[in-house]
Amino acid sequence: MSKQLLQHSVFYGVLFPPEVSTSSEESDFNLARCVAFEPIDQLVFHDAPLVVFDLETTGLNAARDRIIEIGAQKIVGGVVVGEFSTLIACPYPLSAQVTNITGITDGMLVNQPQLEPVLEEFLTFIQGCILVAHNAIFDSSFVKAALKSMGVELSWPVLCTLKLARQLLPELNRKNLDTLADHFGLEFEARHRSIGDVKVTAAILAEMLAHEGKHLRSWQDFSPFTV
């Protein structure tokens, strides 16, 4: 299929990524930019490339706290085709509470990459993909705040599996990741570590779409469940 025929496709950016200049002048210009993506309403969700992602952070305030881990899986047609997972350096010591919850220690963050280059790599990883997260307002707020501090405005809908579960599973008293995992008989390989939570989130989405949400087909059907 020709490049011209694909120019309006959701896969265009994946198959024909934009050329990136290495000059410092153009690099500075690229950082002061808006990064945007909006799937067309008629896009068949099952055929769309997805990136399920999760963050670990030093707290709950996106304006004040820091991202210390990003995990993500790229999924096409139910098959994992790529993975993104990294710890991130933190400029201050972690609280005991954060370490107790995540198992991440200060020593684990020594010599880890800085946040800015990690986010630039993450933007490349998600190009042309629908983003998915559980309680997506939390994860997307941290990503947007961090990018904004770099001069990047992110405009990218994120499908929230929490919002989806509230609609599809009203009988469950709680819709957190642990409750949903238990409901579907799923186990975590590592709870409160990004890639472990990502794998369970992806499995929960697959379960909901195979049963309670099998009537959802196009991206337009999913738009009420985005943030």
DAPE-V293970 format. One record per residue. N is the residue number from 1. SS is DSSP state (a for helix, b for strand, c for the rest). PSI is psi in degrees with one decimal (999 if undefined). Layout:
n = [N:N]
ss = [SS:SS]
psi = [PSI:PSI]
This chain:
n = [1:2:3:4:5:6:7:8:9:10:11:12:13:14:15:16:17:18:19:20:21:22:23:24:25:26:27:28:29:30:31:32:33:34:35:36:37:38:39:40:41:42:43:44:45:46:47:48:49:50:51:52:53:54:55:56:57:58:59:60:61:62:63:64:65:66:67:68:69:70:71:72:73:74:75:76:77:78:79:80:81:82:83:84:85:86:87:88:89:90:91:92:93:94:95:96:97:98:99:100:101:102:103:104:105:106:107:108:109:110:111:112:113:114:115:116:117:118:119:120:121:122:123:124:125:126:127:128:129:130:131:132:133:134:135:136:137:138:139:140:141:142:143:144:145:146:147:148:149:150:151:152:153:154:155:156:157:158:159:160:161:162:163:164:165:166:167:168:169:170:171:172:173:174:175:176:177:178:179:180:181:182:183:184:185:186:187:188:189:190:191:192:193:194:195:196:197:198:199:200:201:202:203:204:205:206:207:208:209:210:211:212:213:214:215:216:217:218:219:220:221:222:223:224:225:226:227]
ss = [c:c:c:c:c:c:c:c:c:c:c:a:a:a:a:c:c:c:c:c:c:c:c:a:a:a:a:a:a:a:a:c:b:b:b:b:b:c:c:c:c:c:c:b:a:a:a:c:c:b:b:b:b:b:b:b:b:c:c:c:c:c:c:c:c:c:b:b:b:b:b:b:b:b:b:b:c:c:b:b:b:b:b:b:b:b:b:c:c:c:c:c:c:c:c:a:a:a:a:a:a:a:c:c:c:a:a:a:a:c:c:c:c:c:a:a:a:a:a:a:a:a:a:a:a:c:c:c:c:b:b:b:b:c:c:a:a:a:a:a:a:a:a:a:a:a:a:a:a:c:c:b:b:b:b:b:c:b:b:b:a:a:a:a:a:a:a:a:c:c:c:c:c:c:c:c:a:a:a:a:a:a:a:c:c:c:c:c:c:c:c:c:c:a:a:a:a:a:a:a:a:a:a:a:a:a:a:a:a:a:c:c:c:c:c:c:c:b:a:a:a:a:a:a:a:b:c]
psi = [138.2:158.2:-36.4:-41.0:-27.2:-1.0:-21.8:8.3:153.4:-21.1:-3.4:-46.6:-25.7:-44.8:-30.7:70.1:147.4:146.5:139.1:124.2:146.5:1.5:144.2:-33.8:-47.2:-30.6:-43.2:-37.5:-40.8:-31.4:-31.1:71.9:168.0:125.6:116.2:150.4:135.1:108.8:150.3:148.9:-33.7:-2.4:127.9:117.0:-41.5:-30.2:-10.5:144.1:131.4:149.1:108.9:126.3:161.9:146.9:151.5:139.0:171.0:-3.1:-164.8:-5.4:109.6:-25.3:-20.8:-36.0:171.3:148.8:128.4:-6.5:139.4:131.3:143.5:149.0:136.3:127.2:130.2:120.8:32.2:0.9:131.6:120.4:-3.6:156.6:142.5:120.9:123.4:143.6:161.4:136.6:146.4:135.4:-3.8:160.1:146.1:149.5:158.3:-34.4:-43.6:-44.4:-40.3:-39.1:-47.0:-24.8:1.1:130.0:164.3:-40.8:-31.7:-21.2:-6.7:132.4:13.7:158.1:155.4:162.0:-42.9:-52.0:-30.8:-44.0:-35.5:-41.1:-38.0:-40.1:-37.2:-41.5:-37.2:-1.2:127.3:11.6:151.3:129.5:144.0:136.3:157.4:130.7:56.2:-24.7:-33.7:-55.7:-42.8:-33.8:-37.9:-43.7:-44.5:-41.6:-42.5:-41.6:-38.0:-36.5:-17.8:-0.6:22.0:125.4:122.8:122.8:95.7:111.5:143.2:121.8:127.1:114.5:-20.7:-47.8:-38.8:-42.4:-36.8:-33.3:-42.8:-23.6:59.9:-19.4:-18.3:130.0:-35.5:152.4:26.2:172.0:-38.6:-44.9:-43.3:-38.6:-43.6:-41.2:-39.3:4.9:36.2:151.3:145.0:136.4:-23.8:103.0:141.5:26.5:138.6:-51.0:-31.0:-43.9:-33.7:-45.8:-39.0:-40.7:-43.9:-39.9:-38.3:-44.2:-45.6:-41.1:-45.3:-40.0:-23.6:-18.5:-90.2:-29.2:22.4:-13.1:-12.1:122.6:-55.2:164.1:-32.9:-35.1:-28.1:-14.3:-31.5:-12.4:22.7:163.9:999]
